[in-house]
Amino acid sequence: MFLAHCDECDERFLLPASHVVGVHNLASGVIAVELTCYEGHHIIVLCGNDIDIPGPATV
């Protein structure tokens, strides 16, 4: 499960793995997970050891 905020819906969602579109290793310790919300909008969640903010981040 992924906690993500959709800017287009202006809502936070708890999304299951079935909403994962892709996973990208951006740099050592930084991973971008591409998701879709329940309305189909694209969301990117950054995670990994080198993220400078606590918890999951959305961009």
C-alpha positions as CSV (number, residue, x, y, z in Angstrom):
1,M,0.0,0.0,0.0
2,F,1.2,3.5,-0.8
3,L,0.0,6.8,0.7
4,A,-0.2,9.4,-2.0
5,H,-1.7,12.8,-2.7
6,C,-3.3,13.5,-6.0
7,D,-3.1,17.2,-6.9
8,E,-5.9,16.9,-9.5
9,C,-8.4,15.3,-7.0
10,D,-6.9,17.3,-4.1
11,E,-7.2,14.1,-1.9
12,R,-4.9,11.6,-0.2
13,F,-5.3,8.0,-1.1
14,L,-4.1,4.7,0.3
15,L,-3.3,2.9,-3.0
16,P,-2.7,-0.8,-3.4
17,A,0.1,-2.3,-5.5
18,S,-2.3,-2.8,-8.4
19,H,-2.1,1.0,-9.0
20,V,1.7,1.0,-9.6
21,V,2.5,1.9,-13.1
22,G,6.3,1.9,-12.8
23,V,9.2,2.1,-10.5
24,H,12.4,4.1,-11.4
25,N,15.7,4.3,-9.6
26,L,16.6,8.0,-10.0
27,A,19.8,7.9,-8.1
28,S,21.5,5.9,-5.4
29,G,19.0,5.9,-2.5
30,V,16.2,7.6,-4.4
31,I,13.3,5.7,-6.0
32,A,10.3,7.1,-7.8
33,V,7.1,5.0,-7.8
34,E,4.6,6.0,-10.5
35,L,1.0,5.4,-9.4
36,T,-2.5,6.2,-10.6
37,C,-5.2,7.4,-8.2
38,Y,-8.7,5.9,-8.3
39,E,-9.7,8.4,-11.0
40,G,-6.7,7.5,-13.2
41,H,-4.6,10.6,-12.5
42,H,-0.8,10.0,-12.5
43,I,1.1,10.4,-9.1
44,I,4.8,10.1,-8.4
45,V,5.9,9.1,-4.9
46,L,9.6,9.5,-4.0
47,C,11.0,7.1,-1.4
48,G,14.4,5.7,-0.4
49,N,17.3,6.4,2.0
50,D,18.4,9.7,0.5
51,I,15.1,11.5,0.7
52,D,15.6,14.5,3.0
53,I,12.0,14.7,4.4
54,P,10.3,12.3,6.8
55,G,7.8,9.8,5.4
56,P,6.6,9.4,1.8
57,A,6.7,12.4,-0.5
58,T,4.7,13.2,-3.5
59,V,5.7,15.4,-6.4
